[in-house]
């Protein structure tokens, strides 16, 4: 019997307990040995819940029990999760976590400790909830050289943008709706400002490219500036606006960014709506592949955590190699990234304003929305971010810019 401890009995922690109890026979069969939850660490009591008999409030009980071989960390945040996980690994206990903040900030260090002690630090649930992506990157796709990962990695923002597109509502209205439905936190900053997606793309990029990508180096822009008017322009263009997290190799250089992007039906992520997530991967041998599913939620995330528990149980005294070096990957500045841009501008299509635009930007595709007066939009040709800003500074009346990947 393999004894495990679960740190945190919130949404994901209770899901882990439920998944193990519900599917215990198949899980034990796949692990090759019975898996038993010996402790659940939480500050609260849970009277009436069968888990109460396993509840402990002091981490030292778990840390000092040699029977506990695997620890599941689903507390979230950096502390005390980092301290608990580091101590567990140093004492020879494998750790499985869904904590993207922890993995993005301390993943390299924790992986090295696990390797040194011939145990495992696993984090399948940290990037796509129930979507299997870490394991494919670390094993199934190792024959490929990955040159791009682009994903819708945050269900909250995807729900908000989908709802804005279908209802014509404002960002503020849909955010309130998302909070009432439980899709958004009371403080939604990590989601709507793009920080959550940033940490996830940093983890995926580190595994895909084999060198450490620091999330603090990634250009990050959220969806708080997206308006109902932006959505109307996108509809006229047959496009949708998504918060995309992208890392890409161009020649011998790499860049990573998180920002709203206007995409059309030629993009495989175009039809990913509501709280669903999807991750597009391109390899030089494989070509295109996409991973799609529930990116969050109690049971999908818990399912991915328990899959790691099974993997850790099958490799109790053997480290599963991770392609994540401590050597830092240098990212080029966002100013050097080439793409197209959708721009909203004050003025009239019937006047000479569009001619002034072409005098600065060269050929553009102009678009108007009948219900929006005194402004128009246009799509630029591909150029670097620096070139865009230099050109934009020559024009008065620009309202808003959204990066575009159309056609």
C-alpha positions in Angstrom: 0.0 0.0 0.0 1.2 3.5 -0.9 0.2 6.2 1.6 -0.3 9.7 0.3 -1.2 13.0 1.9 -3.3 15.8 0.3 -2.3 19.4 1.2 -5.5 21.5 1.0 -9.1 20.4 1.0 -10.6 23.1 -1.2 -12.1 22.7 -4.7 -9.2 20.6 -6.2 -8.3 18.9 -3.0 -11.8 17.6 -2.4 -11.9 16.6 -6.1 -8.7 14.5 -5.6 -10.2 12.7 -2.7 -13.4 12.1 -4.7 -11.6 10.8 -7.8 -9.5 8.4 -5.7 -12.6 7.1 -3.8 -14.8 6.8 -6.9 -12.2 5.1 -9.2 -10.1 3.4 -6.5 -10.2 0.0 -8.2 -9.0 1.1 -11.6 -6.5 3.6 -10.1 -5.0 0.9 -7.9 -4.8 -1.5 -10.9 -3.0 1.1 -13.0 -0.6 2.0 -10.2 0.1 -1.6 -9.5 -0.5 -1.1 -5.8 -3.2 0.2 -3.5 -3.2 4.0 -3.1 -4.5 5.2 0.3 -5.1 8.7 1.5 -3.6 8.8 5.0 -3.8 12.5 5.7 -5.5 15.6 4.5 -4.0 18.9 5.6 -6.3 21.9 6.1 -6.9 24.6 8.6 -10.6 23.9 8.8 -12.7 21.1 10.3 -15.2 19.2 8.1 -17.8 17.7 10.4 -20.1 15.3 8.6 -17.6 14.7 5.8 -15.9 11.2 5.9 -12.6 13.0 5.3 -12.7 14.5 8.8 -11.0 11.4 10.2 -8.0 12.1 8.0 -7.8 15.8 8.6 -4.7 17.2 10.3 -3.7 20.8 10.9 0.0 20.4 11.4 2.3 19.7 8.4 4.9 18.2 10.7 2.7 15.1 11.2 2.9 14.5 7.4 6.6 15.5 7.1 7.7 13.2 9.9 5.7 10.1 8.8 7.9 7.8 6.8 4.9 5.9 5.5 3.8 8.8 3.4 5.5 8.4 0.0 3.6 10.9 -2.2 2.3 14.3 -1.3 -0.4 16.1 -3.4 -0.1 19.9 -3.1 -3.3 21.6 -4.1 -3.2 24.6 -1.7 -2.3 27.2 -4.4 -0.1 30.2 -4.0 3.6 30.3 -3.2 3.7 30.1 0.5 3.5 27.9 2.5 3.2 25.6 -0.6 6.9 26.1 -1.6 8.2 25.4 1.9 6.1 22.3 2.3 6.9 20.9 -1.2 10.7 21.6 -0.9 10.8 19.8 2.5 8.9 16.9 1.1 11.2 16.4 -1.9 14.3 16.8 0.3 13.0 14.1 2.6 12.4 11.7 -0.3 8.7 12.1 -0.9 7.4 12.6 -4.4 5.1 15.6 -5.0 2.2 16.1 -7.4 0.8 19.6 -7.8 -1.7 21.7 -9.7 -0.1 24.9 -8.5 1.0 26.9 -11.6 2.4 29.8 -9.5 4.7 27.4 -7.7 5.8 25.6 -10.8 6.4 28.8 -12.8 8.5 30.4 -10.0 10.3 27.4 -8.5 9.9 24.6 -11.0 13.5 24.4 -12.0 14.7 24.2 -8.4 12.1 21.6 -7.4 12.8 19.4 -10.4 16.5 19.4 -9.6 15.8 18.4 -5.9 13.6 15.6 -7.1 16.2 14.3 -9.6 18.9 14.4 -6.9 16.7 12.3 -4.6 15.6 9.9 -7.4 11.9 10.8 -6.9 9.4 13.0 -8.8 7.9 16.4 -9.0 4.9 16.2 -11.3 2.6 19.0 -12.4 0.3 17.8 -15.2 -2.7 19.8 -13.8 -0.8 23.1 -13.6 -1.3 24.2 -17.2 -4.5 22.9 -18.7 -6.6 21.5 -15.9 -7.8 18.2 -17.2 -6.1 18.5 -20.6 -3.1 16.2 -20.9 -0.3 18.4 -22.2 2.8 18.2 -19.8 3.2 14.4 -20.4 2.9 14.6 -24.2 5.5 17.4 -24.3 7.8 15.5 -22.0 7.4 12.1 -23.7 5.2 11.7 -26.8 6.7 14.7 -28.6 10.3 14.3 -27.7 11.2 13.2 -31.3 10.0 16.6 -32.5 11.6 20.0 -32.3 8.7 22.2 -31.1 8.7 25.6 -32.7 5.4 27.0 -31.5 2.9 26.6 -28.7 -0.2 28.8 -28.7 -3.0 28.3 -26.3 -6.3 29.5 -24.8 -5.1 28.7 -21.3 -7.6 30.5 -19.1 -11.2 29.5 -19.0 -12.4 32.6 -17.2 -11.3 35.0 -19.9 -12.4 32.7 -22.7 -15.9 32.6 -21.1 -16.0 36.4 -20.8 -14.9 37.0 -24.4 -17.4 34.3 -25.7 -20.2 35.9 -23.7 -19.3 39.4 -25.0 -19.5 38.0 -28.5 -22.8 36.2 -28.2 -24.6 38.8 -26.0 -23.0 42.1 -27.1 -22.5 42.8 -23.4 -19.7 44.9 -22.0 -16.6 43.5 -20.2 -17.9 44.7 -16.8 -21.3 43.1 -17.3 -19.9 39.8 -18.3 -17.3 39.8 -15.5 -20.1 40.2 -13.0 -22.0 37.3 -14.6 -18.8 35.1 -14.5 -18.3 35.9 -10.8 -21.9 35.0 -10.0 -21.5 31.7 -11.9 -18.3 30.9 -10.1 -16.2 31.1 -13.2 -14.3 34.2 -12.0 -12.8 34.9 -8.5 -14.0 37.8 -6.4 -10.6 39.3 -7.2 -10.3 38.3 -10.9 -7.0 40.1 -11.6 -4.8 37.0 -12.2 -7.3 35.9 -14.9 -8.4 39.1 -16.6 -4.9 40.7 -16.6 -3.4 37.6 -18.2 -1.1 36.6 -15.3 -2.5 33.1 -15.0 -2.0 32.4 -18.7 1.5 33.9 -18.5 2.6 31.4 -15.9 1.2 28.5 -17.8 2.9 29.4 -21.1 6.1 29.9 -19.2 5.9 26.3 -18.0 4.9 24.9 -21.4 7.7 26.8 -23.1 10.3 25.6 -20.7 9.4 22.0 -21.4 9.0 22.5 -25.1 12.3 24.3 -25.7 14.3 22.6 -22.9 15.5 25.8 -21.3 14.0 27.9 -18.5 11.5 30.6 -19.5 11.0 33.1 -16.8 7.4 34.2 -16.6 8.5 37.7 -15.6 10.2 38.1 -19.0 6.9 37.4 -20.9 5.0 40.4 -22.3 1.5 40.1 -20.8 -1.6 42.0 -21.5 -5.1 41.1 -20.3 -8.6 41.6 -21.7 -9.8 44.6 -19.6 -9.5 47.0 -22.5 -11.6 44.8 -24.9 -15.0 46.6 -25.6 -18.3 45.6 -27.1 -17.3 47.8 -30.1 -14.1 45.7 -30.6 -16.4 42.6 -30.7 -18.6 44.2 -33.4 -15.6 44.9 -35.6 -14.5 41.3 -35.2 -17.9 40.0 -36.2 -17.9 42.1 -39.4 -14.5 40.6 -40.2 -15.7 37.1 -39.5 -13.3 36.9 -36.6 -13.2 36.4 -32.8 -11.1 37.8 -30.1 -9.2 35.4 -27.8 -6.7 35.8 -25.1 -3.8 33.8 -26.6 -0.6 32.8 -24.8 2.1 32.2 -27.4 5.7 31.1 -27.5 7.4 30.7 -30.8 10.8 30.0 -32.3 11.6 32.2 -35.3 15.0 31.3 -36.8 17.3 31.0 -33.9 15.3 33.4 -31.7 12.4 32.9 -29.3 9.6 35.1 -28.1 6.6 34.7 -25.8 3.6 36.8 -25.2 0.1 36.9 -23.7 -2.4 39.2 -25.2 -5.8 39.5 -26.9 -5.6 38.5 -30.6 -8.2 38.7 -33.4 -8.3 35.4 -35.2 -10.5 34.0 -38.0 -11.9 30.6 -38.9 -8.6 29.5 -40.4 -7.1 29.4 -36.9 -7.7 26.1 -35.1 -8.5 28.0 -31.8 -11.3 30.1 -33.4 -14.1 27.8 -32.3 -12.8 27.2 -28.7 -15.5 28.9 -26.6 -16.9 29.3 -23.1 -14.7 27.9 -20.3 -12.9 25.4 -22.6 -9.1 25.6 -23.1 -7.1 24.4 -26.1 -3.4 24.2 -26.8 -2.0 24.2 -30.3 1.5 22.7 -30.8 3.6 22.8 -34.0 6.6 20.5 -34.4 9.0 20.2 -37.3 8.1 16.5 -37.8 4.6 16.2 -36.3 3.3 19.3 -37.9 0.1 20.6 -36.2 -1.5 19.1 -33.1 -4.1 20.4 -30.8 -5.1 19.5 -27.2 -8.7 20.5 -26.2 -10.8 20.1 -23.1 -11.9 21.4 -19.8 -9.1 23.7 -18.7 -10.4 24.1 -15.1 -13.0 22.8 -12.7 -12.9 20.5 -9.7 -13.0 17.0 -11.3 -11.1 17.6 -14.6 -8.2 19.2 -12.6 -8.3 16.5 -9.9 -8.3 13.8 -12.6 -5.0 15.2 -13.9 -3.5 15.4 -10.4 -4.5 11.8 -9.7 -2.9 10.7 -13.0 0.4 12.1 -11.7 -0.2 10.2 -8.4 -0.4 7.0 -10.4 2.7 7.9 -12.3 4.6 8.7 -9.1 3.4 5.4 -7.6 4.8 3.5 -10.6 8.1 5.3 -10.3 8.7 5.5 -6.5 12.4 5.1 -6.7 13.0 6.3 -10.2 13.1 9.8 -11.5 11.1 10.7 -14.6 13.3 12.9 -16.6 11.9 16.3 -17.5 13.2 18.3 -20.4 13.5 21.5 -18.4 17.1 22.9 -18.0 18.1 25.5 -15.5 19.8 27.3 -18.3 17.7 30.4 -19.1 16.1 30.9 -22.5 16.7 34.5 -23.8 13.5 36.0 -25.3 13.7 38.7 -27.9 12.0 41.9 -27.0 8.3 42.2 -28.0 9.2 45.2 -30.2 10.9 42.8 -32.7 7.9 40.5 -33.1 6.2 40.6 -36.5 2.4 40.5 -36.9 -0.6 42.3 -38.2 -2.7 44.8 -36.2 -6.4 45.7 -36.1 -6.7 49.4 -35.3 -9.8 51.5 -34.5 -9.6 55.1 -35.4 -11.7 58.3 -35.1 -12.9 59.7 -38.4 -15.1 59.0 -41.4 -14.6 56.5 -44.2 -16.1 59.1 -46.6 -13.5 61.6 -45.8 -9.8 61.6 -46.5 -8.8 60.1 -43.2 -8.3 56.6 -44.7 -6.0 58.2 -47.2 -3.9 59.6 -44.4 -3.8 56.2 -42.8 -2.5 54.6 -46.0 0.1 57.4 -46.4 1.6 56.2 -43.0 0.8 52.5 -43.0 0.8 51.6 -46.7 -1.9 49.2 -47.8 -4.5 48.5 -45.2 -7.8 46.7 -45.2 -10.5 49.2 -44.0 -13.6 48.1 -42.2 -16.6 49.9 -40.9 -19.5 48.9 -38.6 -22.8 50.5 -39.5 -23.9 50.8 -35.9 -20.7 52.6 -34.9 -20.4 56.2 -36.1 -17.5 58.6 -36.3 -14.8 55.9 -36.4 -13.6 53.1 -38.6 -11.1 50.2 -38.3 -8.3 48.9 -40.5 -6.0 45.9 -40.6 -2.3 46.6 -41.3 0.1 44.5 -43.2 2.6 42.5 -41.2 5.3 44.5 -39.4 7.2 44.6 -36.1 5.7 46.0 -33.0 8.3 48.7 -33.1 7.3 49.7 -36.6 3.7 49.7 -35.7 4.2 52.1 -32.8 6.5 54.4 -34.8 3.8 54.6 -37.5 0.9 55.0 -35.0 2.7 57.9 -33.4 2.3 59.8 -36.6 -1.5 59.7 -36.5 -4.0 61.4 -34.2 -7.2 59.7 -33.4 -6.2 56.1 -32.8 -8.6 54.6 -30.2 -7.4 51.0 -29.7 -5.1 48.4 -31.2 -5.5 44.6 -31.1 -3.0 42.2 -32.6 -4.4 40.2 -35.5 -3.7 36.8 -37.0 -6.1 36.7 -39.9 -6.0 34.6 -43.1 
